[in-house]
Amino acid sequence: MIRKPPKRLAGWGRGRRSLAGQLMDVRACSELIGGTEDQIRSRAAHGLLPYRKWAGRVVFLRPEIMEFLEALPGVSLADARANAAARRGE
């Protein structure tokens, strides 16, 4: 017998997911950092961003990401966000 996946309910799988603002999925992390979802996945796969595996999914902890970004040499976090917004045309 072949099992079918459960039907999606209205509103499922849309928008970013976060748990109390601390545990973020790829979409939420991309909005925080200012890159695309593919860039975030690639950087996590290459070990350039701190991530965790939870129930088979890649998740990011906001404090770890903020600490990582603040430790980078060069541009401050506020400047990096302003640069990303300028690239998006905001």
Backbone bond lengths (Angstrom), bond angles and torsions (degrees), N, CA, C in turn:
res aa  C-N    CA-C-N  psi(-1)  N-CA   C-N-CA  omega(-1)  CA-C   N-CA-C  phi
1 M - - - 1.446 - - 1.523 109.20 -
2 I 1.302 116.12 129.90 1.466 121.18 179.14 1.520 108.82 -91.48
3 R 1.317 115.08 127.62 1.461 120.13 179.42 1.515 109.87 -88.29
4 K 1.294 116.87 138.10 1.457 122.25 177.21 1.521 108.74 -97.52
5 P 1.327 117.28 147.48 1.460 118.45 177.21 1.531 109.98 -67.99
6 P 1.326 117.30 155.13 1.465 119.17 -179.50 1.530 110.55 -65.47
7 K 1.308 115.66 151.13 1.460 120.41 177.90 1.516 109.51 -71.05
8 R 1.320 114.83 142.41 1.465 119.08 177.69 1.522 109.78 -79.33
9 L 1.283 115.02 135.74 1.449 120.03 176.20 1.523 108.96 -86.51
10 A 1.303 116.44 160.79 1.461 120.84 -179.84 1.528 109.56 -59.19
11 G 1.312 116.02 129.20 1.460 121.38 177.80 1.511 114.64 92.16
12 W 1.324 118.87 -9.98 1.456 120.92 179.26 1.512 110.21 -75.83
13 G 1.304 116.26 139.65 1.456 120.87 174.55 1.511 114.35 76.30
14 R 1.298 116.87 17.23 1.459 119.70 179.18 1.509 109.07 -116.94
15 G 1.322 116.20 139.82 1.455 120.53 177.66 1.510 112.48 80.79
16 R 1.307 114.66 170.25 1.459 119.66 -179.18 1.517 110.02 -75.73
17 R 1.313 114.28 155.70 1.457 119.94 179.12 1.517 108.50 -118.40
18 S 1.309 115.56 133.44 1.460 119.72 173.76 1.520 107.95 -147.82
19 L 1.301 115.33 152.10 1.449 121.94 -179.59 1.513 107.53 -111.70
20 A 1.319 115.86 105.99 1.467 123.18 -178.67 1.523 111.29 55.57
21 G 1.331 117.05 27.52 1.454 121.25 177.72 1.514 114.66 73.99
22 Q 1.317 118.79 -0.44 1.450 121.73 -176.35 1.521 113.14 -104.53
23 L 1.303 117.81 -35.19 1.459 123.11 -179.48 1.526 107.07 -104.74
24 M 1.331 116.88 120.25 1.457 120.85 -173.35 1.518 110.78 -121.26
25 D 1.329 115.76 147.79 1.456 120.16 171.76 1.529 108.38 -88.05
26 V 1.316 116.32 -174.98 1.464 120.89 -176.09 1.526 110.91 -63.04
27 R 1.332 116.94 -41.07 1.464 120.29 -178.54 1.528 111.53 -64.06
28 A 1.319 117.44 -44.87 1.463 120.91 179.85 1.528 110.85 -64.86
29 C 1.332 116.66 -38.77 1.464 120.32 178.59 1.529 110.81 -66.79
30 S 1.331 116.90 -38.48 1.464 119.53 179.43 1.522 110.74 -65.79
31 E 1.327 117.75 -35.71 1.462 120.46 176.80 1.516 111.01 -69.10
32 L 1.323 117.14 -35.33 1.462 120.76 179.44 1.528 111.25 -69.15
33 I 1.321 116.23 -46.31 1.458 120.92 -176.13 1.521 112.02 -80.31
34 G 1.321 116.26 -38.04 1.458 119.23 179.89 1.507 113.24 103.20
35 G 1.314 118.40 22.16 1.456 122.02 176.78 1.518 109.95 -115.06
36 T 1.308 115.94 -178.84 1.456 119.83 177.03 1.529 109.66 -84.54
37 E 1.315 115.96 165.58 1.462 120.24 178.74 1.522 110.81 -63.93
38 D 1.324 117.44 -37.97 1.467 120.46 178.55 1.531 111.08 -64.27
39 Q 1.336 117.63 -38.69 1.463 120.52 177.69 1.522 111.05 -63.70
40 I 1.327 116.87 -41.81 1.464 121.03 -179.70 1.525 109.97 -64.81
41 R 1.335 117.51 -44.72 1.468 120.60 178.43 1.525 111.10 -61.23
42 S 1.324 116.35 -42.77 1.462 120.69 -179.28 1.523 110.97 -65.04
43 R 1.326 116.75 -44.44 1.467 119.88 -179.22 1.526 111.56 -65.72
44 A 1.325 116.82 -36.45 1.468 119.72 176.77 1.526 110.36 -67.87
45 A 1.330 117.26 -41.52 1.462 121.13 -179.29 1.521 111.90 -64.42
46 H 1.328 116.61 -32.62 1.465 120.72 179.92 1.531 112.63 -90.46
47 G 1.325 117.23 3.93 1.462 120.83 177.59 1.510 113.90 78.01
48 L 1.324 118.03 20.02 1.456 120.95 -179.11 1.526 112.79 -90.82
49 L 1.321 117.47 -11.78 1.461 122.64 175.90 1.525 108.48 -130.28
50 P 1.333 117.36 139.80 1.469 118.96 176.61 1.530 110.23 -72.80
51 Y 1.316 116.77 129.86 1.458 121.43 -179.71 1.521 109.02 -143.96
52 R 1.309 115.17 169.75 1.453 121.77 176.63 1.516 108.55 -134.31
53 K 1.320 116.23 159.48 1.457 121.94 173.01 1.521 107.06 -104.21
54 W 1.320 115.99 128.90 1.450 120.54 178.93 1.525 107.46 -137.67
55 A 1.300 116.65 116.62 1.468 123.09 -178.28 1.524 111.00 54.29
56 G 1.327 116.49 38.91 1.453 121.32 177.65 1.515 114.70 80.54
57 R 1.315 118.07 4.46 1.464 121.59 -179.89 1.524 110.50 -112.49
58 V 1.309 115.05 152.18 1.461 120.78 174.90 1.521 107.37 -85.07
59 V 1.321 116.60 123.54 1.459 122.02 178.62 1.521 108.96 -130.08
60 F 1.310 114.83 158.63 1.457 121.84 -178.91 1.516 108.88 -125.83
61 L 1.326 116.20 141.08 1.459 121.25 175.52 1.528 107.98 -96.39
62 R 1.321 116.29 125.07 1.466 120.57 -176.82 1.534 112.88 -54.41
63 P 1.346 119.82 -45.64 1.470 118.38 179.75 1.535 112.72 -61.11
64 E 1.342 117.13 -37.78 1.465 119.79 178.85 1.528 111.12 -66.80
65 I 1.322 117.09 -41.47 1.465 120.63 179.35 1.520 110.28 -65.77
66 M 1.331 117.82 -43.99 1.467 120.91 -179.61 1.529 110.67 -63.82
67 E 1.325 116.67 -42.58 1.463 120.92 178.44 1.527 110.65 -63.30
68 F 1.329 116.86 -42.46 1.458 122.05 178.55 1.528 110.67 -61.34
69 L 1.325 117.01 -45.97 1.463 120.56 -177.90 1.524 112.20 -67.63
70 E 1.322 116.82 -37.94 1.463 120.16 179.73 1.524 111.64 -69.67
71 A 1.334 117.31 -26.21 1.462 120.92 -179.02 1.522 112.73 -81.67
72 L 1.325 117.65 -13.10 1.467 119.87 -179.84 1.527 110.55 -66.90
73 P 1.315 117.18 138.06 1.462 119.08 177.94 1.530 110.50 -76.08
74 G 1.303 115.60 154.00 1.464 119.62 174.86 1.507 112.55 106.49
75 V 1.302 117.11 -107.62 1.453 123.14 -171.33 1.532 110.22 -86.79
76 S 1.343 115.90 142.94 1.458 119.27 176.65 1.533 109.66 -74.81
77 L 1.311 116.15 166.26 1.454 121.28 -178.46 1.530 111.32 -62.59
78 A 1.319 117.09 -40.78 1.465 120.45 178.98 1.527 110.70 -63.73
79 D 1.340 117.20 -40.60 1.468 120.28 178.09 1.523 111.54 -65.91
80 A 1.328 116.90 -38.61 1.461 120.54 179.72 1.528 110.91 -64.63
81 R 1.330 116.72 -41.23 1.468 119.96 177.66 1.527 110.91 -65.60
82 A 1.321 117.12 -39.76 1.469 120.64 178.19 1.527 110.31 -64.55
83 N 1.323 117.38 -40.91 1.469 121.05 177.63 1.527 111.44 -63.22
84 A 1.340 116.44 -42.46 1.466 120.47 179.31 1.527 110.52 -64.99
85 A 1.318 117.46 -39.94 1.471 120.77 178.57 1.525 110.16 -65.70
86 A 1.320 117.24 -38.38 1.459 120.49 178.70 1.533 111.22 -66.14
87 R 1.333 116.49 -37.50 1.476 119.31 177.85 1.522 111.39 -66.88
88 R 1.333 117.21 -33.22 1.460 120.65 178.30 1.517 112.28 -79.07
89 G 1.327 117.63 -10.07 1.461 121.68 179.48 1.514 114.27 85.62
90 E 1.299 117.15 23.91 1.480 120.62 -179.56 1.499 110.87 -89.90
